[in-house]
Amino acid sequence: MAEEELENAGSGRSLLRKLMVALAVLLAITLVSGLTLFLYNYLQQGKTADVEGPAGLSTPQLKVRPDDGESKAVASADRKGAKEPALVKKQSPEFTRFEYTYHEIQRPLLANLTNSRKVMQVQIAIMTRYDDRVIVNVKKHEFALRSVALDVMRKITEDELSSPNFRKELAEKIRKEANATLEKFEDFGGIEEVYFTSFVVQ
């Protein structure tokens, strides 16, 4: 009887030991799994954090955004030393095209013809394929641009009016003088065409 009780007590202790070992193994597996998940998440977040460079200097990691396909001007104003505006591209599957921007000078230009009683009154618009800085410069220096355009118009004679290419030649002269004025003040012209939106000689 005493021997049976000793065997039962010994088997109970053995079962308790096995349960404790199994519980310890289960706890160890849980801890290792949790630690592994924590380290994995930490490393994934660290990919977008600052990268430690040489000599302990941290370098910010850049995130690259996908191109949205919209045409945008190159931000050359942000680059130090950049003087010229950038051409504005249009998206086209076959070939590269540029975005045209127009600006009309609001008040008409009125000038007498050389050695004549006739008066020429025109209204002009400019066209550019460069970014908005050209239009900003045109608005900023509108008084100077009006002045040079009037100087060109005052040199026109009555005989020149009958020339078949008179308007094209006058527009080209105004364009050249306007660009020279912008280059004087802003180091870049950018006016590619001058158009007449109103043209009256009387």
C-alpha positions in Angstrom: 0.0 0.0 0.0 2.7 2.4 0.9 4.6 1.4 -2.2 1.5 2.3 -4.4 1.2 5.7 -2.8 4.9 6.4 -3.4 4.5 5.4 -7.1 1.4 7.6 -7.4 3.2 10.5 -5.8 6.2 10.0 -8.1 4.1 9.8 -11.3 2.2 13.0 -10.2 5.6 14.8 -9.8 6.7 13.5 -13.1 3.5 14.8 -14.8 3.9 18.2 -13.1 7.5 18.4 -14.3 6.4 17.6 -17.9 3.6 20.2 -17.7 6.1 22.8 -16.4 8.6 22.0 -19.2 5.8 22.2 -21.9 4.7 25.6 -20.4 8.2 26.9 -20.4 8.7 25.8 -24.1 5.4 27.4 -25.1 6.4 30.7 -23.3 9.8 30.7 -25.0 8.2 30.2 -28.4 5.7 33.1 -27.7 8.5 35.4 -26.6 10.7 34.6 -29.7 7.7 35.1 -32.0 6.8 38.4 -30.4 10.4 39.6 -30.5 10.7 38.6 -34.2 7.5 40.5 -35.2 8.7 43.6 -33.2 12.1 43.6 -34.9 10.5 43.1 -38.3 8.1 46.1 -37.9 10.9 48.2 -36.5 13.2 47.5 -39.5 10.3 48.2 -41.9 9.7 51.6 -40.4 13.4 52.3 -40.3 13.6 52.1 -44.1 11.9 55.5 -44.4 13.8 57.0 -41.5 17.1 58.9 -41.7 20.0 56.8 -42.8 23.2 57.0 -40.7 26.0 58.2 -43.0 29.7 58.2 -42.6 31.2 59.9 -39.5 27.8 59.8 -37.7 26.1 62.2 -40.2 22.5 61.4 -40.8 21.2 61.8 -44.4 17.4 62.2 -45.0 16.0 59.3 -47.1 14.0 60.6 -50.1 10.6 59.3 -50.9 9.9 59.0 -54.6 6.4 59.9 -55.7 5.2 58.4 -59.0 4.9 60.8 -61.9 1.2 61.9 -62.2 1.5 62.5 -66.0 0.6 66.1 -65.9 2.7 68.6 -67.7 4.6 70.9 -65.3 7.3 73.5 -65.8 10.7 72.6 -64.5 11.2 74.6 -61.3 14.4 76.3 -62.5 13.8 79.2 -60.1 14.6 76.9 -57.2 18.1 76.1 -58.7 20.7 78.6 -57.6 22.2 80.6 -60.5 19.4 79.7 -62.9 18.4 82.7 -65.0 16.3 81.4 -67.9 12.7 80.2 -67.5 12.0 76.6 -68.5 10.0 75.5 -71.5 6.6 74.0 -70.5 6.1 70.6 -72.1 2.8 69.1 -73.1 2.2 65.3 -72.8 1.9 63.8 -76.3 2.4 60.1 -77.1 3.9 60.7 -80.6 6.3 63.6 -80.0 7.2 66.4 -77.6 5.0 69.5 -77.8 5.1 72.7 -75.8 2.4 74.6 -74.0 1.7 78.1 -75.5 0.8 80.9 -73.2 -0.7 84.2 -74.4 -1.0 87.6 -72.8 -2.7 90.7 -74.2 -1.4 94.2 -73.4 -4.6 95.8 -72.1 -4.4 99.3 -73.4 -4.1 100.0 -77.1 -1.0 101.7 -78.6 -1.6 104.9 -80.6 1.1 106.6 -82.7 1.4 109.0 -85.6 3.1 107.8 -88.8 6.3 109.5 -89.9 5.7 112.6 -92.0 1.9 111.9 -92.2 -1.3 113.0 -90.7 -2.4 109.3 -90.3 -2.6 107.6 -87.0 -2.0 104.0 -86.2 -3.8 102.3 -83.3 -3.0 98.7 -82.4 -3.5 96.3 -79.6 -1.0 93.5 -79.2 -0.7 90.2 -77.5 2.4 88.2 -76.9 3.0 84.4 -77.0 5.6 82.3 -75.2 6.3 78.6 -74.6 8.3 79.4 -71.5 7.0 79.2 -67.9 5.0 81.9 -66.1 8.0 84.1 -65.4 7.9 85.5 -68.9 4.3 86.7 -68.4 5.2 88.0 -64.9 8.1 90.0 -66.5 5.9 91.4 -69.3 3.4 92.6 -66.7 6.2 94.0 -64.5 7.8 96.0 -67.3 4.7 96.8 -69.3 5.4 100.5 -69.4 8.9 100.0 -70.8 7.5 97.5 -73.4 4.7 99.9 -74.4 7.3 102.7 -74.9 9.6 100.6 -77.2 6.6 99.4 -79.2 5.5 103.0 -79.7 9.0 104.0 -80.8 8.9 101.3 -83.4 5.4 102.4 -84.6 6.5 106.1 -84.9 9.2 105.1 -87.4 6.6 103.7 -89.8 6.0 105.7 -93.0 2.7 105.8 -95.0 4.4 104.0 -97.9 5.2 101.0 -95.8 1.5 100.4 -95.1 1.0 99.1 -98.6 3.6 96.4 -98.2 2.0 92.9 -98.3 4.1 91.7 -95.3 3.8 95.0 -93.4 2.0 93.6 -90.3 4.3 90.6 -90.0 7.4 92.9 -90.2 6.0 95.3 -87.7 5.2 92.5 -85.3 8.7 91.1 -85.6 10.3 94.5 -85.0 8.2 95.0 -81.8 9.1 91.4 -80.7 12.8 92.1 -81.1 12.7 95.4 -79.2 10.5 93.9 -76.4 12.9 91.0 -75.9 15.9 93.4 -75.8 14.1 95.4 -73.1 13.3 92.3 -71.0 16.9 91.1 -71.4 18.1 94.4 -70.2 16.0 94.2 -67.0 15.6 90.5 -66.4 18.4 88.8 -68.4 15.9 86.8 -70.5 13.3 87.8 -73.1 11.1 84.8 -73.9 8.6 86.5 -76.2 8.3 84.3 -79.2 5.5 85.9 -81.2 3.7 89.2 -81.2 0.1 89.3 -82.5 -2.2 92.2 -83.3 -5.6 91.7 -81.8 -6.7 95.1 -83.1 -5.2 97.2 -86.0 -6.5 100.5 -87.2 -4.9 103.2 -89.4 -6.8 106.4 -90.1 
